[in-house]
Amino acid sequence: MSTARKVLALAAGLLVALVPVVTQVPASAQATMYGHDVSWPQCPSPGGFGLPMPPDNTQFVIIGVNGARSTSPRQGLAFIENPCLSSQVAWATSRNKPTHAYTVASFPTSSQLSTYGGSGPWRTTTRAGRLSNVGYAEGQFALASMQKVGWSPPVVWIDVEPRTSQPWPSSTAAQKLENRYVIEGIMRALRDAGKSYGLYSYTNGWQEIVG
């Protein structure tokens, strides 16, 4: 089975645009498919924009598991569930559209670091370990959200982009290293669950966040 090699990501998942995917397959069998990104912006419920779902001729759908916002200081970006996840999965399933998932990676607030950094596969006595543990919890949250709606996509993309509401600290090389700890934690959570994963970003955003 081929794995996706390159994705043109959409900024913050707000746009419903065609996303070309180039798959890593033999040269004689290469093909390009066009699909759409959907998540909380397509939700009519509070927090969403009620944007339209993709046209029926879309070839695949990448569905975001995360929501928009929360009033809880423990939540935010990676720890908020897309309120329309179940209905969007059902929409794709009813139309026999292949699906992948994407989950938002975010640098933890001080509250999230305190809540989630104290447990996980890394040592809790170092800041690096605690940041990786938060990333691991972000990955576990995404996995639990998918399991809740009975959805098991073959690939989960880790969405790494600048965030105005919960920004990545990225002024120094040390801060970019800390960002990588968080992303590494998400990767490990997905790997431990047997999921294939990729990085969902764009060149300038990726370089700004991780160097």
C-alpha positions in Angstrom: 0.0 0.0 0.0 1.4 3.4 -0.9 1.7 6.2 1.6 1.1 9.9 1.0 4.4 11.7 0.4 3.4 15.3 -0.1 0.3 17.3 0.8 -0.4 21.0 0.0 -1.9 22.0 3.4 -4.6 24.6 4.0 -4.0 27.4 6.5 -5.8 26.6 9.7 -8.3 24.4 7.9 -10.5 27.4 7.1 -10.4 27.1 3.3 -12.3 24.5 1.4 -9.9 24.1 -1.5 -8.5 21.3 -3.7 -5.6 19.5 -2.0 -3.3 17.6 -4.4 -1.7 14.5 -3.0 1.3 12.9 -4.7 1.7 9.3 -3.6 4.9 7.4 -3.4 4.4 4.7 -6.0 6.3 3.2 -8.9 6.8 5.8 -11.7 4.7 3.7 -14.0 1.7 3.9 -11.7 1.9 7.4 -10.3 -1.3 9.3 -10.1 -2.6 12.6 -8.6 -5.9 12.7 -6.6 -7.8 15.8 -5.6 -9.7 16.1 -2.4 -10.9 18.4 0.3 -10.1 19.5 3.9 -13.1 19.6 6.3 -13.4 20.2 10.0 -15.1 22.6 12.4 -15.5 25.5 9.9 -18.1 23.3 8.1 -20.1 23.0 11.4 -23.3 24.9 11.7 -23.1 24.6 15.5 -21.7 27.3 17.7 -18.0 27.8 16.9 -18.3 26.8 13.3 -18.9 28.9 10.2 -21.4 26.6 8.5 -19.3 26.4 5.3 -20.4 23.9 2.6 -19.2 20.4 2.5 -17.2 19.3 -0.6 -18.8 18.6 -3.9 -19.7 15.0 -4.5 -17.0 14.6 -7.1 -14.2 15.1 -4.6 -11.9 12.1 -4.7 -11.0 12.0 -1.0 -11.5 13.9 2.3 -9.1 14.8 5.1 -11.2 15.4 8.2 -9.9 17.4 11.1 -10.6 15.9 14.6 -10.1 19.2 16.4 -12.6 22.0 17.1 -12.4 25.8 17.3 -12.3 27.1 20.8 -13.2 26.4 24.4 -13.7 28.5 27.6 -11.7 25.9 29.6 -8.1 26.8 30.3 -7.2 23.1 30.1 -8.5 22.9 26.6 -7.5 24.7 23.5 -6.7 23.6 19.9 -5.4 20.1 20.3 -7.7 19.2 23.2 -11.0 20.4 21.6 -13.0 17.9 19.6 -14.5 18.9 16.2 -18.3 18.9 17.1 -19.1 17.7 13.6 -16.6 14.9 13.5 -19.3 12.1 13.5 -21.5 13.7 10.9 -18.5 14.5 8.6 -17.2 10.9 8.8 -20.8 9.7 8.0 -20.9 12.1 5.0 -17.7 10.7 3.6 -18.7 7.1 4.3 -22.1 7.4 2.7 -20.4 8.6 -0.5 -17.6 6.0 -0.4 -14.9 8.7 -0.2 -11.5 7.6 1.1 -10.6 9.5 4.3 -7.6 10.5 6.2 -7.6 12.4 9.5 -5.6 15.5 10.6 -5.0 16.6 14.2 -3.8 20.0 15.3 -0.5 20.2 17.1 -0.2 23.0 19.6 2.3 24.3 22.1 0.8 23.8 25.6 -0.4 26.5 27.8 1.0 26.5 31.3 -2.2 24.8 32.5 -1.9 22.1 29.9 1.8 21.5 30.7 0.8 21.1 34.3 -2.2 18.8 33.5 -0.7 16.6 30.9 3.1 16.8 31.4 3.1 14.8 34.5 2.3 11.4 32.9 3.4 9.7 29.7 6.2 7.7 28.3 8.9 10.3 29.0 10.5 11.4 32.3 8.4 14.0 34.1 11.4 15.5 35.8 12.6 17.4 32.8 10.9 20.1 30.7 11.8 18.2 27.5 10.1 15.1 28.9 7.0 17.0 30.1 6.6 18.7 26.7 6.8 15.4 24.9 4.3 14.0 27.3 1.9 16.8 26.4 2.3 16.0 22.8 1.6 12.3 23.5 -1.6 13.4 25.3 -2.5 15.5 22.2 -2.1 12.4 20.1 -4.1 10.3 22.5 -6.9 12.8 22.5 -7.1 12.6 18.7 -7.2 8.8 18.8 -9.9 8.8 21.4 -12.0 11.2 19.3 -11.7 9.0 16.3 -12.5 5.9 18.3 -15.6 7.5 19.8 -17.2 7.9 16.4 -16.0 4.5 15.2 -13.6 5.9 12.6 -10.2 4.3 11.9 -8.6 6.2 9.0 -5.3 4.7 7.6 -3.3 7.9 8.0 -3.4 10.7 10.6 -1.7 14.0 9.5 -0.2 16.2 12.2 -1.2 19.8 11.4 1.8 22.0 12.3 1.0 25.7 11.6 1.3 29.1 13.3 -1.5 29.7 15.7 -2.7 33.2 16.8 -4.8 31.9 19.7 -2.1 29.6 21.0 1.2 30.6 19.4 4.3 28.5 19.0 7.2 30.1 20.7 9.8 30.3 17.9 12.2 33.2 18.5 15.2 31.1 19.4 16.6 27.7 18.4 15.9 26.5 21.9 12.2 27.3 21.5 12.0 25.5 18.2 13.6 22.5 19.8 10.9 22.5 22.4 8.3 22.6 19.7 9.8 19.5 18.2 9.5 17.8 21.5 5.7 18.4 21.4 5.4 17.1 17.8 7.6 14.1 18.6 5.1 13.2 21.4 2.2 13.2 19.0 4.1 11.0 16.6 4.8 8.5 19.3 1.2 8.3 20.4 0.1 7.6 16.8 2.9 5.1 16.3 2.1 3.3 19.5 -1.5 3.0 18.3 -0.3 1.5 15.0 -1.2 4.5 13.0 0.6 5.8 9.9 1.2 9.5 10.1 2.5 12.4 8.2 3.1 16.1 8.6 0.5 18.6 7.4 2.1 22.0 6.9 3.6 24.4 4.5 7.3 25.3 4.1 7.5 28.7 5.8 5.3 27.7 8.7 7.2 24.5 9.3 10.6 26.3 9.2 9.3 29.0 11.5 8.1 26.5 14.1 10.7 23.8 14.1 13.7 25.3 12.3 
